[in-house]
Amino acid sequence: MNVVESSKAAGVVGAGGAGFPAHIKYNAKAEYVIANGAECEPLLYKDKEVMRLHADKVVRGVELVMKQAGAPKGVIAVKKKAHDAVEAFEKILQGRSDLELFLMGSYYPAGDEFVLVYEVTGRVIPPGGIPLQVGCVVSNVETLMNAAMADATGEPVTDKWLTIAGAVRKPMTVKVPVGVRLRDIIDLAGGLTHPECAFLNGGAMMGKLTYDLDDIVTKSCGGYIAVPAGHYLELKKGRKPRAFNRIGKSACDQCSYCTEFCPRYLIGHPIEPHRVMRTLGLTGSGKQLESDFALACVHCGVCGLFACPEDLDPHEISWDTRMARIKEGAKPQEFNPRGQFKAHPMFQFRRLPMDRLVRRLGLAQWDVPAQYVETNYQPDRVTLPLKQHIGQPARAIVKTGDAVGKGQLVAEMPAGQMGSNIHASISGRVRVGNENIVIDGE
């Protein structure tokens, strides 16, 4: 069984946030296999801790994908400041020429695979494209660790590494069964330090705002950040489209800072948020023309959460505009007004330092290492969404009342469709719903 087959059977998906089925990504031919350990979201440490504690498994995962892809070169990208992880890899990779470390500075968004591929290879992935178009396979380090374990022992993905940080008493990184609730994670971290909090699922920049303590940890969850009610990030992310469109229309002075700091603009993509902001006051063909400059947006948040001096929301307006244009039939890969994709000459000098970003977001007081803590946490219940990945929902193969053991297959990928298998993360009895499977622990 190769890494494609073992990853498919084990339900391995992208653990860095995207949730792309690993067996599809790994079934390719490439020149480079790049392990993404950059972890660019502020306050999150789960990738760093995975690398520190399981560098050997990450390396093994890279080797397996290199073999499958026929790639002569493997690269492990990690930030210089992750000293423990760097030392662990240096010991393993000593004397090797086929697999090397790529040390990165502490900036945002170092973990964006488009930015990472350009940093490592000097190649620009076209808008709307994938790394494979420039000869690369990029995979998160936790994903690669899971692939290595699936190949070695057939171990399925039943646990998730994540960080709980922010306004909690003991910020930490933990490994918990897939399907636990946010309230369970908060309890592990000693509870909240403020009576009322909002939570950012996935990080401060690209994470989604939630108040639901029953929010479910999935295979792609990277962590939660708790912020007190009224915090800048709660107010910013809670702003409604009608409000940020009205404010943007009246206050944008077209300074273009949003564009000049955009990471995708800096690698040569045709994205210009300041031009998209103009659409708030345009109609007809002019509005459509300017709207197309949103097609390469990835909602990284740099323009609206850092660059804009007026504290407007070009990231939300660009993202909404992109979605609307795609719904109308526009395709990012077909919008190419410059005729080439060439990195901006100021690319190296406009990268966003992480410490400045943390201060700008009002997170400095919680910027502490969230090291891994072994909890052996066993919940009394888990909820397994049938769709924890890009593609189609998995199909339940158990019935309400069935007894299952941890690691047992409970939902499988429909034949001929893109998706991922799901396994029981605890032992117990199941309750099958239309969108999820609940397991009540023994």
C-alpha positions, 0 to 999 in steps of 0.5 A: 500500500502506498501513501495515496492508498494508506492516506485515503483509508485513514481519512487524512485531510489537510490539517492546516485549515483547508481540509483538502483530502490528502490522497488526492493531493499526493497522487501527483508527479512533482519536482518539490515536496514542501512541508509547510510548518510556517504557522503564520496565524498569531498565537497558534503553536500546534504546528511548532509543537508537532515538529518539536515532538514528532520531527521524525514522522514529519520527515517520514511523511515528506519521504513518502510523498517524494517517493509517490510524486517522483520528486527529487527535492524535499523541503521543510519550511519552518520559522527560524524562531522555532528553535526546538523544531529546527534543532530536531530537524537538523539532527535528522537531516544531517548529511542529506542532500535530497531533503533540506530545511528552509528557514523563514522569518516571523511574518504574516502570511508565511504559511500561505502556500502561494507565498511559500512556493515563491519563497522556496522556488522563486515560482509564482503559482497562477491565480486560481491555480495550485502548487502542482502547476509549478511542480510542487506539492505542499502539505501541512506538517501535521498532515504529513505526520498523519500520513506517515502514521497511516502508512506505518500502522494504518492508524486513522485520523481520530485525534486533532492537535490544536492550540487554545490561546488568548483569554484563557488561564493556561494557553496550551497546545493539546491533542484531543479526539476529533469531535469534541466541543469548544467548551471541553477545550476551554476547560482543559485550558483552565477556563476563561479569564473574562466572564464574556468572550468571543472565539476565533476558530482558526486564528485571529486573521482568517479564523471565523468568529463564534460564540458557540461553546458547542462549536465542534473540533474537526480534522482541519481545526488549527486552534481557538483564540478567546477574546473578551467581549468588545475586543477589536477583533470581535467588533471587526469580524462581527461587522455586517456587510451593510455596515462595512459597505456603507462605511467604505463608500463614505470613508475610503480615500484611495490611499492604496495601502491595502493593495501595496501590502497585499501578499498576493499582489506582492507575488504578482497576482492581479489583485488590487483591493483599493480598486475593488473599494471603488466599486462601492460607488460605481455601476455598470461596466466600470463596476464589473471591471474594477470588481475583477481585481478581487478575483485573486483575493484569499481573504488573508485579512492583511488589507483590512486588519492591518494596512488600512489607515481608516480601519475599513474592511477591504478584505471583506468587500474584496472577498464578497465581491470575488464570491459574487463574480465567481457566481456570475461565472468569472474565473480567477485564472482568466483575469490577467490584465498584465500578461504575466505574474512577476513578483513585486520588487518590494516583496522582501521589504513589505512582509508583515512582521508578526510582532507588529501584527500582534500589537495591531490586533490587540493580542500582545498581552496573550502572546505567550508560548502555548506549549503542548500539554499531555491531557489524555482527555476522553470526552463523554461525547463527540460529534463527527460532521460528515463533511470535515473536508473539501468535497462531498460529505462522507456517507454513514455506514453505521446505524443509530444504536451500533456500538463502535470502537475508537478507530473504526470506520463510521463514514466513507467517501462516496464512490467516484466523489472527492471526500474523506473517510471518517473514523470513530474518535472514541468508543461508544454508541452512535446516533446518526443524523443527516449531517453528523454522527454523534458517539456517546462514550462508554 
